[in-house]
């Protein structure tokens, strides 16, 4: 249940932060991302003081503004802050405040256009990979749906780009024999696009709609995977939602039910794997390690990497130097260690790293794919195939049957392939 307005909630949270933050600068000092920005070398206390000024509705300073814009949600600051303040939330509120301080109508229009573009892009990319029936599955629009479910698997907006991962998770959940239903698509967005643009009014409408759709099914638990959705609802807006259900990350849910999966007899997979880590969400890396370690034959090779740089690869999109450092580290270390597979934690990491198969002697697979294979569940990673093809015309030829079945424009699909896949 949601009480009050999102704007009032944000105002209260900002007031609370301003009361509790002492401006010690520790969060800026320990941030692994700040050195990649123009705030590098600045006094951490000055940087934080500027963030607090932004929250007060003032301009801040150039260093603080650049740090706010660059935040990749690593969460290192959360553990190090000596006060009862979550600096990651503080920076998210500051980012929204920066955007919201500009012409409101312009921000709403920008958010609307980005939201619309995301919807079209996801619809085309997923529609190039699966038939109409599987399209319903990966968007949570099956013809036959439960009226009530004790658990929901919340897909969110972007997961369907990697359609094989959504289908694999749904099949794994079915093997667990749990009372679960799927919720997804733009109709059930976390509202992050509008929130980041400072459009609290539209963001609130989206959040309210998503929560209503969740409540209709009466779940005790909502299972998340996308870390942005998880942070948005459990951390950023947790106190605003006041939901009767709790949120749990997919990796934790699978670990809690691992005995049921292993009882089904996991196939042996004789592979040396390197785990690509992002440490932004507590426990996820450890959970994935437990899950893949349960597969007979799997040997984990330890490799050095920059696991504290953001909570997933796509969060580093505005910091090409940081993203390149993170990805080069894991790929080259895995190569030196003789790994057969680099195992990714999230859908965005899989999209980013899968192209490495073209240049390195190992495969790139998500942990869900590996677990699915051990259970006899296998779907082709067509997104990877598209990227490795490396040519829009070849991608369209490969995807032609699905484009036709889903009644998509071939020319628009070609444009999206060039812009979004290649």
LOLUM-133592 format. One record per residue (C-alpha): residue in three letters; x, y negated, z negated. Coordinates in nm, 2 decimals. Layout:
BEGIN
+-----+--------+--------+--------+
: res :      X :      Y :      Z :
+-----+--------+--------+--------+
: ala :      X :      Y :      Z :
...
+-----+--------+--------+--------+
END
This chain:
BEGIN
+-----+--------+--------+--------+
: res :      X :      Y :      Z :
+-----+--------+--------+--------+
: unk :   0.00 :   0.00 :   0.00 :
: unk :   0.13 :  -0.35 :   0.09 :
: unk :   0.05 :  -0.64 :  -0.13 :
: unk :   0.10 :  -1.00 :  -0.04 :
: unk :   0.28 :  -1.13 :   0.27 :
: unk :   0.63 :  -1.04 :   0.40 :
: unk :   0.73 :  -1.40 :   0.39 :
: unk :   0.64 :  -1.43 :   0.02 :
: unk :   0.83 :  -1.11 :  -0.05 :
: unk :   1.14 :  -1.22 :   0.13 :
: unk :   1.13 :  -1.56 :  -0.04 :
: unk :   1.11 :  -1.38 :  -0.38 :
: unk :   1.39 :  -1.15 :  -0.30 :
: unk :   1.61 :  -1.44 :  -0.18 :
: unk :   1.54 :  -1.63 :  -0.50 :
: unk :   1.64 :  -1.33 :  -0.70 :
: unk :   1.96 :  -1.29 :  -0.51 :
: unk :   2.05 :  -1.66 :  -0.56 :
: unk :   1.99 :  -1.62 :  -0.93 :
: unk :   2.21 :  -1.31 :  -0.97 :
: unk :   2.49 :  -1.36 :  -0.72 :
: unk :   2.79 :  -1.53 :  -0.88 :
: unk :   2.97 :  -1.59 :  -0.55 :
: unk :   3.27 :  -1.38 :  -0.66 :
: unk :   3.35 :  -1.29 :  -0.30 :
: unk :   3.42 :  -0.92 :  -0.37 :
: unk :   3.17 :  -0.81 :  -0.10 :
: unk :   3.35 :  -1.01 :   0.17 :
: unk :   3.68 :  -0.90 :   0.04 :
: unk :   3.61 :  -0.53 :   0.07 :
: unk :   3.41 :  -0.55 :   0.39 :
: unk :   3.58 :  -0.33 :   0.66 :
: unk :   3.41 :  -0.53 :   0.94 :
: unk :   3.50 :  -0.89 :   0.84 :
: unk :   3.86 :  -0.86 :   0.97 :
: unk :   3.72 :  -0.80 :   1.32 :
: unk :   3.54 :  -1.14 :   1.31 :
: unk :   3.64 :  -1.50 :   1.32 :
: unk :   3.60 :  -1.50 :   0.94 :
: unk :   3.93 :  -1.30 :   0.92 :
: unk :   4.17 :  -1.48 :   0.68 :
: unk :   3.90 :  -1.70 :   0.52 :
: unk :   3.87 :  -1.72 :   0.14 :
: unk :   3.61 :  -1.45 :   0.05 :
: unk :   3.45 :  -1.68 :  -0.20 :
: unk :   3.40 :  -1.95 :   0.07 :
: unk :   3.25 :  -1.69 :   0.30 :
: unk :   3.00 :  -1.58 :   0.04 :
: unk :   2.92 :  -1.94 :  -0.07 :
: unk :   2.83 :  -2.00 :   0.29 :
: unk :   2.59 :  -1.70 :   0.29 :
: unk :   2.42 :  -1.84 :  -0.02 :
: unk :   2.39 :  -2.17 :   0.15 :
: unk :   2.22 :  -2.00 :   0.44 :
: unk :   1.97 :  -1.84 :   0.20 :
: unk :   1.90 :  -2.18 :   0.05 :
: unk :   1.80 :  -2.30 :   0.40 :
: unk :   2.12 :  -2.49 :   0.45 :
: unk :   2.37 :  -2.44 :   0.73 :
: unk :   2.64 :  -2.24 :   0.56 :
: unk :   2.97 :  -2.25 :   0.74 :
: unk :   3.10 :  -2.09 :   1.06 :
: unk :   3.29 :  -1.81 :   0.88 :
: unk :   2.98 :  -1.70 :   0.68 :
: unk :   2.75 :  -1.72 :   0.98 :
: unk :   2.99 :  -1.50 :   1.19 :
: unk :   3.01 :  -1.25 :   0.90 :
: unk :   2.63 :  -1.24 :   0.87 :
: unk :   2.59 :  -1.18 :   1.25 :
: unk :   2.86 :  -0.91 :   1.25 :
: unk :   2.73 :  -0.71 :   0.96 :
: unk :   2.72 :  -0.34 :   1.06 :
: unk :   2.57 :  -0.21 :   0.74 :
: unk :   2.87 :  -0.02 :   0.62 :
: unk :   2.74 :  -0.03 :   0.26 :
: unk :   3.09 :  -0.06 :   0.11 :
: unk :   2.99 :  -0.39 :  -0.04 :
: unk :   2.69 :  -0.22 :  -0.22 :
: unk :   2.92 :   0.00 :  -0.42 :
: unk :   3.17 :  -0.27 :  -0.51 :
: unk :   2.94 :  -0.56 :  -0.61 :
: unk :   2.97 :  -0.62 :  -0.99 :
: unk :   2.63 :  -0.78 :  -1.01 :
: unk :   2.28 :  -0.63 :  -0.96 :
: unk :   2.28 :  -0.76 :  -0.60 :
: unk :   2.28 :  -0.55 :  -0.28 :
: unk :   2.50 :  -0.75 :  -0.05 :
: unk :   2.38 :  -0.55 :   0.26 :
: unk :   2.03 :  -0.67 :   0.19 :
: unk :   2.16 :  -1.02 :   0.12 :
: unk :   2.32 :  -1.03 :   0.47 :
: unk :   2.01 :  -0.90 :   0.64 :
: unk :   1.80 :  -1.17 :   0.47 :
: unk :   2.06 :  -1.42 :   0.58 :
: unk :   2.06 :  -1.30 :   0.94 :
: unk :   1.68 :  -1.34 :   0.94 :
: unk :   1.71 :  -1.68 :   0.79 :
: unk :   1.95 :  -1.80 :   1.05 :
: unk :   1.72 :  -1.69 :   1.33 :
: unk :   1.41 :  -1.81 :   1.16 :
: unk :   1.56 :  -2.15 :   1.11 :
: unk :   1.55 :  -2.21 :   1.49 :
: unk :   1.23 :  -2.30 :   1.69 :
: unk :   0.98 :  -2.05 :   1.56 :
: unk :   0.80 :  -2.00 :   1.89 :
: unk :   1.13 :  -1.94 :   2.07 :
: unk :   1.23 :  -1.67 :   1.82 :
: unk :   0.89 :  -1.50 :   1.84 :
: unk :   0.92 :  -1.50 :   2.22 :
: unk :   1.27 :  -1.36 :   2.21 :
: unk :   1.16 :  -1.09 :   1.96 :
: unk :   0.86 :  -1.00 :   2.18 :
: unk :   1.07 :  -0.97 :   2.50 :
: unk :   1.33 :  -0.75 :   2.32 :
: unk :   1.06 :  -0.53 :   2.17 :
: unk :   0.89 :  -0.50 :   2.51 :
: unk :   1.22 :  -0.42 :   2.68 :
: unk :   1.30 :  -0.15 :   2.42 :
: unk :   0.96 :   0.01 :   2.48 :
: unk :   1.00 :   0.02 :   2.85 :
: unk :   1.36 :   0.14 :   2.84 :
: unk :   1.28 :   0.43 :   2.60 :
: unk :   0.98 :   0.53 :   2.80 :
: unk :   1.18 :   0.55 :   3.12 :
: unk :   1.49 :   0.72 :   2.97 :
: unk :   1.29 :   0.98 :   2.79 :
: unk :   1.06 :   1.02 :   3.09 :
: unk :   1.36 :   1.10 :   3.30 :
: unk :   1.44 :   1.40 :   3.08 :
: unk :   1.12 :   1.58 :   2.99 :
: unk :   0.78 :   1.68 :   3.13 :
: unk :   0.45 :   1.51 :   3.02 :
: unk :   0.38 :   1.77 :   2.75 :
: unk :   0.72 :   1.72 :   2.59 :
: unk :   0.68 :   1.34 :   2.63 :
: unk :   0.38 :   1.38 :   2.39 :
: unk :   0.60 :   1.57 :   2.15 :
: unk :   0.89 :   1.33 :   2.14 :
: unk :   0.65 :   1.03 :   2.09 :
: unk :   0.43 :   1.20 :   1.83 :
: unk :   0.12 :   1.19 :   2.06 :
: unk :   0.04 :   1.56 :   2.08 :
: unk :  -0.32 :   1.64 :   2.19 :
: unk :  -0.37 :   1.85 :   1.88 :
: unk :  -0.28 :   1.66 :   1.56 :
: unk :  -0.34 :   1.73 :   1.20 :
: unk :  -0.57 :   1.51 :   1.00 :
: unk :  -0.35 :   1.55 :   0.69 :
: unk :   0.01 :   1.66 :   0.63 :
: unk :   0.22 :   1.68 :   0.32 :
: unk :   0.52 :   1.55 :   0.52 :
: unk :   0.58 :   1.33 :   0.82 :
: unk :   0.88 :   1.33 :   1.06 :
: unk :   0.91 :   0.97 :   1.15 :
: unk :   1.08 :   0.94 :   1.49 :
: unk :   1.08 :   0.57 :   1.52 :
: unk :   1.15 :   0.39 :   1.85 :
: unk :   1.49 :   0.49 :   1.98 :
: unk :   1.53 :   0.86 :   1.91 :
: unk :   1.34 :   0.97 :   2.23 :
: unk :   1.63 :   0.84 :   2.44 :
: unk :   1.80 :   1.16 :   2.33 :
: unk :   1.49 :   1.37 :   2.39 :
: unk :   1.67 :   1.70 :   2.32 :
: unk :   1.74 :   1.60 :   1.96 :
: unk :   1.38 :   1.52 :   1.88 :
: unk :   1.26 :   1.85 :   2.03 :
: unk :   1.52 :   2.04 :   1.84 :
: unk :   1.43 :   1.88 :   1.51 :
: unk :   1.06 :   1.96 :   1.56 :
: unk :   1.14 :   2.32 :   1.64 :
: unk :   1.36 :   2.35 :   1.33 :
: unk :   1.08 :   2.20 :   1.11 :
: unk :   0.85 :   2.46 :   1.26 :
: unk :   1.09 :   2.73 :   1.15 :
: unk :   1.07 :   2.60 :   0.80 :
: unk :   0.70 :   2.66 :   0.80 :
: unk :   0.64 :   2.32 :   0.62 :
: unk :   0.32 :   2.12 :   0.65 :
: unk :   0.45 :   1.84 :   0.87 :
: unk :   0.33 :   1.61 :   1.14 :
: unk :   0.52 :   1.38 :   1.38 :
: unk :   0.49 :   1.00 :   1.39 :
: unk :   0.67 :   0.79 :   1.65 :
: unk :   0.67 :   0.54 :   1.93 :
: unk :   0.66 :   0.16 :   1.94 :
: unk :   0.32 :   0.18 :   1.76 :
: unk :   0.51 :   0.30 :   1.46 :
: unk :   0.81 :   0.08 :   1.46 :
: unk :   1.00 :  -0.03 :   1.15 :
: unk :   0.98 :  -0.39 :   1.25 :
: unk :   1.35 :  -0.45 :   1.25 :
: unk :   1.36 :  -0.63 :   1.59 :
: unk :   1.13 :  -0.90 :   1.48 :
: unk :   1.28 :  -0.92 :   1.13 :
: unk :   1.63 :  -0.98 :   1.27 :
: unk :   1.49 :  -1.26 :   1.48 :
: unk :   1.33 :  -1.43 :   1.19 :
: unk :   0.98 :  -1.36 :   1.31 :
: unk :   0.83 :  -1.24 :   0.97 :
: unk :   0.48 :  -1.28 :   1.09 :
: unk :   0.49 :  -1.03 :   1.37 :
: unk :   0.73 :  -0.81 :   1.18 :
: unk :   0.48 :  -0.79 :   0.90 :
: unk :   0.20 :  -0.69 :   1.14 :
: unk :   0.42 :  -0.41 :   1.28 :
: unk :   0.52 :  -0.28 :   0.93 :
: unk :   0.16 :  -0.29 :   0.81 :
: unk :   0.04 :  -0.09 :   1.12 :
: unk :   0.31 :   0.17 :   1.07 :
: unk :   0.24 :   0.21 :   0.70 :
: unk :  -0.14 :   0.24 :   0.78 :
: unk :  -0.07 :   0.52 :   1.03 :
: unk :   0.15 :   0.70 :   0.77 :
: unk :  -0.11 :   0.66 :   0.50 :
: unk :  -0.39 :   0.81 :   0.72 :
: unk :  -0.21 :   1.14 :   0.71 :
: unk :  -0.18 :   1.13 :   0.33 :
: unk :   0.19 :   1.25 :   0.31 :
: unk :   0.39 :   1.29 :   0.00 :
: unk :   0.71 :   1.25 :   0.20 :
: unk :   0.82 :   1.07 :   0.51 :
: unk :   1.13 :   1.22 :   0.67 :
: unk :   1.36 :   0.97 :   0.85 :
: unk :   1.66 :   1.01 :   1.07 :
: unk :   1.74 :   0.68 :   1.23 :
: unk :   1.95 :   0.50 :   0.97 :
: unk :   1.81 :   0.16 :   1.07 :
: unk :   1.45 :   0.28 :   1.00 :
: unk :   1.56 :   0.44 :   0.67 :
: unk :   1.74 :   0.12 :   0.54 :
: unk :   1.46 :  -0.10 :   0.66 :
: unk :   1.18 :   0.09 :   0.48 :
: unk :   1.36 :   0.23 :   0.18 :
: unk :   1.61 :  -0.05 :   0.10 :
: unk :   1.52 :  -0.37 :   0.27 :
: unk :   1.14 :  -0.35 :   0.23 :
: unk :   1.11 :  -0.08 :  -0.03 :
: unk :   0.95 :  -0.31 :  -0.30 :
: unk :   0.73 :  -0.47 :  -0.04 :
: unk :   0.58 :  -0.15 :   0.08 :
: unk :   0.48 :   0.00 :  -0.26 :
: unk :   0.40 :   0.33 :  -0.08 :
: unk :   0.25 :   0.63 :  -0.24 :
: unk :   0.49 :   0.85 :  -0.05 :
: unk :   0.87 :   0.86 :  -0.07 :
: unk :   1.13 :   0.84 :   0.21 :
: unk :   1.39 :   1.11 :   0.25 :
: unk :   1.66 :   1.14 :   0.51 :
: unk :   1.64 :   1.44 :   0.75 :
: unk :   1.99 :   1.56 :   0.64 :
: unk :   1.88 :   1.58 :   0.28 :
: unk :   1.55 :   1.75 :   0.37 :
: unk :   1.73 :   2.02 :   0.57 :
: unk :   1.98 :   2.08 :   0.29 :
: unk :   1.69 :   2.13 :   0.05 :
: unk :   1.55 :   2.39 :   0.28 :
: unk :   1.88 :   2.55 :   0.39 :
: unk :   1.81 :   2.87 :   0.22 :
: unk :   1.50 :   2.92 :   0.44 :
: unk :   1.70 :   2.86 :   0.75 :
: unk :   1.99 :   3.09 :   0.65 :
: unk :   1.74 :   3.36 :   0.56 :
: unk :   1.63 :   3.37 :   0.92 :
: unk :   1.98 :   3.48 :   1.02 :
: unk :   2.20 :   3.22 :   1.18 :
: unk :   2.39 :   3.31 :   1.49 :
: unk :   2.77 :   3.32 :   1.47 :
: unk :   2.94 :   3.02 :   1.64 :
: unk :   3.32 :   3.06 :   1.66 :
: unk :   3.42 :   2.70 :   1.70 :
: unk :   3.65 :   2.45 :   1.54 :
: unk :   3.46 :   2.13 :   1.48 :
: unk :   3.55 :   1.77 :   1.38 :
: unk :   3.28 :   1.58 :   1.20 :
: unk :   3.23 :   1.22 :   1.31 :
: unk :   3.15 :   1.04 :   0.99 :
: unk :   2.95 :   0.72 :   0.92 :
: unk :   2.93 :   0.65 :   0.55 :
: unk :   2.66 :   0.38 :   0.55 :
: unk :   2.39 :   0.60 :   0.40 :
: unk :   2.49 :   0.79 :   0.08 :
: unk :   2.50 :   1.16 :   0.11 :
: unk :   2.45 :   1.20 :   0.49 :
: unk :   2.81 :   1.30 :   0.57 :
: unk :   2.81 :   1.55 :   0.28 :
: unk :   2.47 :   1.69 :   0.39 :
: unk :   2.58 :   1.74 :   0.74 :
: unk :   2.90 :   1.92 :   0.62 :
: unk :   2.68 :   2.15 :   0.41 :
: unk :   2.45 :   2.23 :   0.71 :
: unk :   2.72 :   2.31 :   0.96 :
: unk :   2.93 :   2.50 :   0.71 :
: unk :   2.64 :   2.74 :   0.67 :
: unk :   2.68 :   2.85 :   1.03 :
: unk :   2.89 :   3.17 :   1.05 :
: unk :   3.21 :   3.12 :   1.24 :
: unk :   3.23 :   2.74 :   1.21 :
: unk :   3.56 :   2.60 :   1.10 :
: unk :   3.58 :   2.23 :   1.01 :
: unk :   3.91 :   2.06 :   1.09 :
: unk :   3.97 :   1.75 :   0.88 :
: unk :   4.06 :   1.45 :   1.09 :
: unk :   4.14 :   1.08 :   0.99 :
: unk :   3.87 :   0.84 :   1.10 :
: unk :   3.71 :   0.50 :   1.01 :
: unk :   3.39 :   0.63 :   0.85 :
: unk :   3.33 :   0.31 :   0.66 :
: unk :   3.29 :   0.10 :   0.98 :
: unk :   2.91 :   0.06 :   1.00 :
: unk :   2.63 :   0.31 :   0.95 :
: unk :   2.62 :   0.43 :   1.32 :
: unk :   2.80 :   0.35 :   1.64 :
: unk :   2.54 :   0.13 :   1.79 :
: unk :   2.56 :  -0.11 :   1.49 :
: unk :   2.91 :  -0.20 :   1.62 :
: unk :   2.77 :  -0.32 :   1.95 :
: unk :   2.86 :  -0.69 :   1.89 :
: unk :   3.21 :  -0.59 :   1.77 :
: unk :   3.38 :  -0.41 :   2.07 :
: unk :   3.72 :  -0.41 :   1.90 :
: unk :   3.57 :  -0.23 :   1.59 :
: unk :   3.37 :   0.01 :   1.80 :
: unk :   3.67 :   0.10 :   2.01 :
: unk :   3.88 :   0.16 :   1.70 :
: unk :   3.62 :   0.39 :   1.54 :
: unk :   3.57 :   0.59 :   1.85 :
: unk :   3.93 :   0.62 :   1.96 :
: unk :   4.02 :   0.73 :   1.61 :
: unk :   3.78 :   1.03 :   1.60 :
: unk :   3.83 :   1.13 :   1.96 :
: unk :   4.21 :   1.13 :   1.96 :
: unk :   4.23 :   1.29 :   1.61 :
: unk :   3.99 :   1.56 :   1.72 :
: unk :   4.21 :   1.62 :   2.03 :
: unk :   4.53 :   1.65 :   1.83 :
: unk :   4.36 :   1.89 :   1.58 :
: unk :   4.25 :   2.12 :   1.86 :
: unk :   3.88 :   2.08 :   1.79 :
: unk :   3.63 :   2.26 :   2.02 :
: unk :   3.35 :   2.02 :   1.93 :
: unk :   3.31 :   1.67 :   1.79 :
: unk :   2.99 :   1.67 :   1.59 :
: unk :   2.79 :   1.35 :   1.57 :
: unk :   2.56 :   1.24 :   1.29 :
: unk :   2.31 :   1.02 :   1.47 :
: unk :   2.14 :   0.98 :   1.81 :
: unk :   2.32 :   0.66 :   1.89 :
: unk :   2.66 :   0.82 :   1.81 :
: unk :   2.57 :   1.10 :   2.05 :
: unk :   2.48 :   0.86 :   2.32 :
: unk :   2.80 :   0.66 :   2.27 :
: unk :   3.05 :   0.95 :   2.24 :
: unk :   2.91 :   1.22 :   2.48 :
: unk :   3.09 :   1.06 :   2.77 :
: unk :   3.42 :   1.17 :   2.61 :
: unk :   3.37 :   1.52 :   2.75 :
: unk :   3.48 :   1.37 :   3.08 :
: unk :   3.83 :   1.29 :   2.94 :
: unk :   3.89 :   1.53 :   2.65 :
: unk :   3.90 :   1.91 :   2.62 :
: unk :   3.62 :   1.94 :   2.37 :
: unk :   3.24 :   1.91 :   2.36 :
: unk :   3.04 :   1.64 :   2.19 :
: unk :   2.73 :   1.77 :   2.01 :
: unk :   2.50 :   1.64 :   1.74 :
: unk :   2.48 :   1.84 :   1.42 :
: unk :   2.11 :   1.91 :   1.49 :
: unk :   2.20 :   2.07 :   1.83 :
: unk :   2.46 :   2.29 :   1.65 :
: unk :   2.21 :   2.40 :   1.39 :
: unk :   1.95 :   2.46 :   1.66 :
: unk :   2.19 :   2.68 :   1.85 :
: unk :   2.25 :   2.89 :   1.54 :
: unk :   1.88 :   2.94 :   1.52 :
: unk :   1.84 :   3.02 :   1.89 :
: unk :   1.69 :   2.68 :   1.97 :
: unk :   1.86 :   2.52 :   2.27 :
: unk :   1.76 :   2.21 :   2.48 :
: unk :   1.99 :   2.06 :   2.74 :
: unk :   2.14 :   1.72 :   2.65 :
: unk :   2.03 :   1.55 :   2.97 :
: unk :   2.14 :   1.20 :   2.85 :
: unk :   2.49 :   1.34 :   2.83 :
: unk :   2.45 :   1.49 :   3.18 :
: unk :   2.34 :   1.15 :   3.32 :
: unk :   2.63 :   0.97 :   3.16 :
: unk :   2.89 :   1.22 :   3.29 :
: unk :   2.73 :   1.20 :   3.64 :
: unk :   2.84 :   0.84 :   3.63 :
: unk :   2.63 :   0.73 :   3.93 :
: unk :   2.27 :   0.59 :   3.93 :
: unk :   2.17 :   0.76 :   4.25 :
: unk :   2.29 :   1.10 :   4.13 :
: unk :   2.10 :   1.04 :   3.80 :
: unk :   1.78 :   0.97 :   3.99 :
: unk :   1.83 :   1.28 :   4.20 :
: unk :   1.88 :   1.49 :   3.89 :
: unk :   1.58 :   1.33 :   3.71 :
: unk :   1.35 :   1.31 :   4.02 :
: unk :   1.10 :   1.59 :   3.91 :
: unk :   1.04 :   1.43 :   3.57 :
: unk :   1.02 :   1.08 :   3.72 :
: unk :   0.74 :   1.21 :   3.94 :
: unk :   0.56 :   1.40 :   3.67 :
: unk :   0.56 :   1.10 :   3.44 :
: unk :   0.45 :   0.87 :   3.72 :
: unk :   0.75 :   0.64 :   3.68 :
: unk :   0.88 :   0.39 :   3.93 :
: unk :   1.20 :   0.54 :   4.09 :
: unk :   1.35 :   0.20 :   4.16 :
: unk :   1.29 :   0.08 :   3.80 :
: unk :   1.43 :   0.41 :   3.67 :
: unk :   1.74 :   0.34 :   3.88 :
: unk :   1.78 :  -0.01 :   3.74 :
: unk :   1.75 :   0.12 :   3.39 :
: unk :   2.00 :   0.40 :   3.45 :
: unk :   2.25 :   0.14 :   3.57 :
: unk :   2.19 :  -0.10 :   3.28 :
: unk :   2.12 :   0.13 :   2.99 :
: unk :   2.29 :   0.47 :   3.06 :
: unk :   2.59 :   0.37 :   3.27 :
+-----+--------+--------+--------+
END
